[in-house]
Amino acid sequence: MRKQLITDSGNGLSFAANVSLLKDFLKSLPFELTGAQLKVLSEIRKDLASHQTMNRLLQGDVGSGKTIVALISILIVVCNGYQAVLMAPTEILAISILKIYLLL
């Protein structure tokens, strides 16, 4: 009930996606996103654009692209003047994230 109350309150922030920046970022990647990744990014963009608090769990197999989806979501938030954080559980993942960050 508490989760529903928070979701329905409409007190969340709204983040507009800079489409040209996102396209440039996607072009800079050495791979293309899968259909599933693009689908979930579309859903996340809709969530971020609404004024409802987002409560989302992104899950998938190892190597399914969860990190890049999270990074693109973070990019949307940062481009709107806010801060974001991504916790990386392994050194390899942290190094990969740093390499992607340096592409920005």
FENTA-V92431 format. One line per field, one symbol per residue. phi: phi as a letter, one per 40 degrees, with the letter a starting at -180 (. if undefined). psi: psi as a letter, one per 20 degrees, with the letter a starting at -180 (. if undefined). A space follows every 50 residues. Layout:
phi->???
psi->???
This chain:
phi->.ccccccccgcccbbcccccccccccccccabccdcccccccccdccccc ccccbbbbbicdgcgcccccccccdcccccgbbabbcbcbcccccccccc dccc
psi->hgghgggihjjrqppppnghggggghhiqjrqqrggghghhgggggghhr jqppnqpoqrrpjikhghgghhggggghijjrqrqpppiqhggggggggg ghh.
